[in-house]
């Protein structure tokens, strides 16, 4: 499988977080070899939250709605994550799964 392509506004979204240096790591930094991949499953929950919140904060504005639930703005989603609300927990798990798969594909292609 080829290297996953990330472009446009998604380039601003961090893929990793280094809790020791308190640094968000971007796709371009990984591809250029300036930064190493830090697996999301090694992060403490508080650090995973920082990463996911930052991904939402720097991304485009949006609205999302569960099938039978309320409409959430980007800020509502961030608040739900921060406050450990059910929708926030679901979002956190979905982002974690997405990032694990994406980083695995990137790592395979870097070798």
N, C-alpha and C positions, 0 to 999 in steps of 0.2 A: 504494500500500500504506500502511495506517495506521502510526502510530508504534508500534514494538514496545513491548509492555507488560511491564514487569518489576515484580514485586511480592513481597510476603512476604520470606522470608529472602534471596532473590536481590538485594534492594536493598542488602544489606550488601557484596555482592561488587563489587570495583572493575572498571570497564570499561577504564580506561586507567591509565598510569603516566607521570608526568613525572619523568624522571631528573635534571633540573636542580634541581628543588625537592624531589626525593625524596618525591613526593606521589602517593598513589593517588587516582584520580578516580572518583566514583560516578555512577550514572545520574541521580539527582536533581540533582547539581551541573551536569551537562551540560544537562539539560532546563530548569533554571532560569536558565541562562546564566552561572552563576558560574564555570564551567570550560569550556575548549575541548577538543575531541576530539584526542587525540594518537594517530595511527595506530600500530597495533601493529607494522606492518612497518618503522617507523622506529626501533624499539627495538633496542639491542644484545641479544644473546642473554642476557646476565646480567640485564638489566633486564626482558626478557620472562619470564625465570624468576621474578623477584621478583613480577611481576604475577600469573602463573599460580599460584604458591605461595600468595600472599595470597588469591586467589579460593577456593582449596581450604581454606585455613586458616579463613576466616570463614564458610564455607558449612556446611550441615548435615553431620553425620557420615554416612558411607555405607560401603558395601562394593561393590567392583566386581571382575569377573572376566572375563578374556579367554576366548574359547571353550574353549580347551584348557589354559589357564594356571591359575596359583594365584589365590587370593582375596586382594585388596588392601584394606586399610582406608584411610581418608583419610590417616592418618599414613604408611602404606606408600607411597602415591602421592606424597606430598610428598617423602619420602626418595628415591624413584626419580628424581624430577625433580632434586633437589639433587645426586644422585650420578651424573647423566647415564646412568642405566640405560636399556635398550631401552624398557621400559614407560613410563618417565619422558619419553623423547624423543617417543614416540607421543602421550602426553598433552599435551605441550607443543605439538606441531604441531596436534592437534585443537582445543585451546583457542585457538590463534592463528587458525586458520581460522574458528572460530565467532565470535570477537571481531571479525575483519575484516568478516564479513558483517553482524553486528549493528550495528557502528558505521557501516557504510555506509548501512544503513537508517535509523538515527537521524539521520545527517547529512542525508540526503535530506529527511526530514520536518521538520528545523529551518529549512529555507529557505522 
